[in-house]
Amino acid sequence: MLRPFARVCLAAAALFACLIAPVRAADPALIRIGVLQYGTVSWELEVMKRQGYAEREGVRIEVVPLAQKDAANVALQGGAVDLIVNDWIWVARQRAEGRDFAFVPYSRAVGGIMVRPDANVRALADLRGQRLGVAGGALDKSWLLLRAYSRKTLGEDAATLVKPDFGAPPLLNALMLKGELPAVMNFWHFSARLRAAGMRELLSLDDVLKGLGVDGELPMIGWVFRENWATKHRAAFEAFLRAGAQARRHMRESDAVWEELRPLTRAEDDATLVALRDGFRAGIPGEDIAQAERTAQRVFAILAQEGGAELVGAATALPGGTFWRAGASR
């Protein structure tokens, strides 16, 4: 049997535990992110994890590996994940059809046209009648913008100027390195690998946009989510965005972190790692989302004309709310 003094001590300890329980730190908010296997977004998430940025912001990240882009879209639509990376064109189409998806810029890195140094190509017109490998298919945004650019600057649609070969990004790179393709329009990280292998950039997306009379930064891909989810979990989502900004800042300023990321990048050599590092850094968007949205409105009009309903669905202009702004009341 406990003595009276011992019973008093136990009661006091229990009371103290009850008093301090409410001030203990809450469990980190969970955010489920659908990530394509070998996608570049996994680099940033790894830095967020290693450097503790998400943890310090009170966020726990659960990465859900996905095999392909369509699987990511389905996972988000079905509620299996909270966030994926996609482009704002997809978001605009969904909003035009009454769904509440929204977009926060993540990267402005988009591939351009790379040419072989022995192809004797100095301008787009030099590719007349030649094969051009194109990643992403006939509705790829870069390809559609190139078609508009070609008509404006050369008076001829790129679809008739060149012989487009649509294919998977790794295959197109392999064919170019073998000399079977003189030029390739590929995604940015595949273009970076070509640059490391001695290929030369003929035309960037920035060049294309300037040729179309579009000024201003244009982040093409970003975090995509349901607006209702972001409203309910605003504090956690904004904390995640802050953690991401810290990770990108670290990736921009530190070369050492890229050595740590080497296995994830699958860089075969130092030149490839440097090309991937520089390409990622060049794609880090600015913080002026309002300006990015204005640029997107102009580009949307071009893409809608080029791709039609097959690309943009029922949207006739960039729907309001496509670009979500952290901290803004909605």
N, C-alpha and C positions, 0 to 999 in steps of 0.2 A: 504494500500500500504506500502511495506517495505521501510524503510529509506535507504539511500545509504550505511551507515555503516553496517546495518543489512544484506544488500545484499552482501557486501564484505565478511562478516563473513560466510555466508552460502556458498559462492563460495569457500572460503578457506577450509571449512570443507569438502566439496565434493571432492576438489582436494586431500586433505589429505587421505580421504577414498580410493580414487583410487590408491594412491601411496602405501598404506600399504596392499591392497588386495592381491597382488602377493606373499607376504611373509607369509600369513596365512598358517597354517599347512594343508596339503592335507588330504582329507578324508582317513580313514584307508582302506587298501586293503582288499577285501573280499575273504575269502577262505571257500568253502563249503566242509564239511567233512561228509561222510556217516558213521554212527556209528551204530553198532548192538545194539539193546536194551539189556541192562544189560551187555554189553561188558566192559572189564576192561579199554579200551582206554578212556572211558568216565570219569574215575577217573583223568587221567592226564589233560584232557580238562577242567575239573571243577577247578583244581588247577590253570591252566593257567588263567582262568577267575577270580577266587577269588583273586589271587595275582596280577592281572593286568599285567602279563608278556606279553601277546599278545598285549594288548593295548599300552604298552610302546614301543613295537617293531613296532607299526604302522600297526597292523593286526587285522582285525575283523573276528571272527570265526562264521560261521553259521553251526550248527549241524543239520544234516538231519537224523532222526531216521529211521532205516531199520530193517526188521523183521528177515532176515537170510543172511547167507554169499552169497548165489547166488544172492540175491537182491542187495547186495553191488557191486558185480561184474558188474551186468547189469547197475546199476546207473552210475558207472564210465565209462563203455563203451559207454553209451548213452549220456554222458555229463551232467547228472543231478547233479553230484558232482565232485569236483576236486581231492579229496583224499579219500582213504579208507585204512583199515589195512588188509593186506593179507600176504601170504608167497612168498618168492622169486621163488619157484618152479612154481607157477602160472605165475609170470612175465616172467620167462625163456621160458615157453611154448608160451606165447603170442608173445614174441620177435622172437622166432623161426618161427612164422607164419606171421612175417612182421609187427606186431603192436608195437608201440613205448612206451610201458609201462616200467616203471623203479621202483626201490626199494631203500628205505633208511631204514636201521635197526631201529627198535623201541624197540624190546624186544627179549631176548634170553630165556625167561621163557617158557619151554615146559615140560609137565607132564611126569612122569615116571611110573613105576609099583608100586602100593601100595598094601600091603598084610595085611590081618587080623592078629593080634598078636596071635590068637589061631589056625592059619592055619598050623603051624609047617613048614613054608617055610623059608629057609635061603639062597637059591640060585635058579636061574632060573630052574635048573634041577629038583628041588623039586616040580615044578608045572606040571611035566609030567602027562598027562592024566587028568588034572584038568581044570576047566573052568577058562578062563581069559576074563573079560569084556574089550572090546576095543572100545573107542570112535572114531568117525570119519570115520568108515568104512574100507573096505579092502584096500583102497589106502591111508589111513592115513600115513603120513611120519614117525611118531614114530613107527608104527606097521611094516612098511617095513624095517626100520632100525633094529628093533628087530629081524626080520626074518633073515637078513644078519648076525647079531651078533650071533644069536643062531647057525647058520650053521658053523660060524667060530670058536666059542668057544666050542660048544657041538657036532658038526658034524651032527646036525639035524635041519631042518626048524622048526621055532616056530609054523608054521601053522599046523604041525603034532605033535609037542611036546605037545601043549596044545589044549584045545577045545575053540577056540575064539568065544565069544559072542559079536557081534557088536550091539551097542545101543547108545541111547542118553545119554549125560553126566549125567544129573540129575538122570535118571533111574538107571544107573550103580552104582552111589553112593548109592542110596537107597537100591539096591539089596545087595551091599556089607555090608552096615550097618545092614541089616537084617540077615546077615550070609548066604545068598543064593549064594554069589560069594566069593571065597577065595582071589581073587586078581583082580585088575582093572588097566588098562592103560588108564588114563584120562587126560584131559587138565589140565594145571598147577593150575588154581584157584580151580578146583574141587578136585585135589589132595591135595591142601592146606586145604580144608575143611575136607578131610579125615584124614589128619595129626592131625588137631585140635580135631578130634573125637577119637584119639587114634590109628589110623592105622599107619603102618610103611612102609617107602620107601624101596623097595627091589632093585630097579635099576633105576638110573636116565639116562636122555639122554646123559649126559656127560660120564657116565660109558659105555654106549653103543658105543659112538663114540671112546672112548679110546680103547675099545675092538676091534674096527674095524681098529685101527691104525691111527685114525684121531686126530690130535692135533690142538689146537687153538679154540678160541671162535667162536660159530656159532649162530648168531641171526637168528631165523627162520622166525619171522614175522616183518613187518615194514610198513612204509607208502608207498602206491602204487599210481601211478599217470602217466599221459602221459608226456613223455619227452618234447614234444612240448609245453605243458602247462607250465612246469617248466622253460623252456628256456624263454618263453614270460614273465613270472612272477617271474623271478629269485630272485629279491630283496625281494618280498613279501614272497616267499617260504622259502628263507634262513632266513628271519626274524621269520617266523613261527617255523622253526627248532631250532633257538636259544631260542625262548620262551619255546618250548618243553623241551629243555635241562635244562633250568632254573627250570621248573616245576619238572622234575625228580630229580634234585639235591635237591630241597626242600623236596620232598617225601622221599628221602633217608636220609636226615639229621634231619627231624622234625617228632617226634612222634605225636605232637599235631595235625598236619594236617590230620592224619589218623582218629582222633576222629571226625573231621569235615566231613570226607568222609564216616563215618560209614553207613549213610542211603543209599548211593550209592552202597557200597559193599554188603549190605544186610547181614552183619555178624550177626549171631544170638547171639553171646556171645563174650567175650573178647578174648578167645583162638582162635576163628576163625578169628577175626580181626587181631590179631598178626600174625597168619599164612599167611593170605593174604598180610599183610604188608611186612613180611619177604620174601615171594615168589616174590612179585613185585620187591623189592629191589635187590634180587639175579638175577633177569632177566634184570636189566638195562645194556645195552651193553656198551662196550668200544668205543672209538672214532676212532679206527684204521679200517676204512672201507676196506682198501686194504687187510689187514690180513683176515677180515671176508669173503671177496670175494674169497680169495685163499682157505679157508676152505670150502666154499660153492662149489667151483669147484670140490673138492674131493668127497664131499657128493653127489653132483649131479650125479656123475658117478655111485655111489652105488644105488641111487634111480632110475636112469634110467634103470639099470640092473634088479632091483626088480620090478618096476612098469611098465616098458615098455612104449610103445606109449600111452597107456591109461592114464598114469600119465604125461609124459613129451611131448607128441605130437611128432613133427618132430625134436625136439632138440636132438642132439647127444652129445653136451657138453654145458656148461653154456654159453649162448650167451653173447658177449661183450656188455657192457652198462647196463647189468641187475642191477648192483649196481651203483646208481647215486652218484656222489661225489660233495658235495656243494663246490662252489668256483672254481671248475675246468672248464676250457673252453672245450666246446664240439663242 
